Amino acid sequence: MRNDSLITAVLFDFGGVITTSPFEAFARYELELGVPPDSIRKINSTNPDDNAWAKMERSEVTLPEFCELFEAEAQSMGLELSGEKVLGCLSGDVRPQMVRALEILKRQLPIGCITNNMKSGHGSGMSRTEDQAAAIAEIMTMFEVVIESAKVGIRKPDPRIYEMACTELKVDPRNCAYLDDLGINCKPAANLGMTAIKVIDPDEALDDLERAVGFSLR
């Protein structure tokens, strides 16, 4: 089916969109330790532009430095958490319906990826094993443009990272759809004129994306 909509390109977040959300793994780790739910998210949303998480995603600190800073931030809230184990939560399972959608989209529209990531694990998807890395590397080849915060030194929700992706794709933001599992990252995309889709349930998100692009993604 031909695309007759105003959407001429689609940008994706990776973790929580193409793969399952790391928040699910955070919740399991919190339950294991017996700490309050959403403790990790609370730490990472405190001083969000200059905390350990932000510095790691901009490649301003090493892995050991991140762990030291993150654990100190946790301790300031009365929590004992392992920075290394928290990083281990970042590797999610690939969502096959999203991969299928990428395959269909790629035949009709340019697609790209904007990901906040860290220089740890294996590759852009923060996989923790070589097998996961190989699978994710194959998915990454589908994108015409991949913008990684750890490489460019800018992280979402900074509007510049969205503008960078649009420039590389040679698309007006107003003609672009963007998918992310975090509302805070969807907001700047919407402010630039993109059709922002918050991914809570992947199948519902694909319904929204099908309406935006004007053809089936199944």
HELIX and SHEET records of a PDB file:
HELIX    1   1 PRO A   22  LEU A   33  1                                  12    
HELIX    2   2 SER A   39  SER A   45  1                                   7    
HELIX    3   3 ALA A   52  GLU A   57  1                                   6    
HELIX    4   4 LEU A   63  SER A   76  1                                  14    
HELIX    5   5 GLY A   83  GLY A   88  1                                   6    
HELIX    6   6 PRO A   96  LYS A  106  1                                  11    
HELIX    7   7 GLU A  130  MET A  140  1                                  11    
HELIX    8   8 SER A  149  VAL A  152  1                                   4    
HELIX    9   9 PRO A  159  LEU A  169  1                                  11    
HELIX   10  10 PRO A  173  ASN A  175  5                                   3    
HELIX   11  11 GLY A  183  ASN A  191  1                                   9    
HELIX   12  12 PRO A  202  VAL A  213  1                                  12    
SHEET    1   A 5 VAL A 145  GLU A 148  0                                        
SHEET    2   A 5 ILE A 111  THR A 115  1                                        
SHEET    3   A 5 ALA A   9  PHE A  12  1                                        
SHEET    4   A 5 CYS A 176  ASP A 180  1                                        
SHEET    5   A 5 THR A 195  LYS A 198  1                                        
END                                                                             
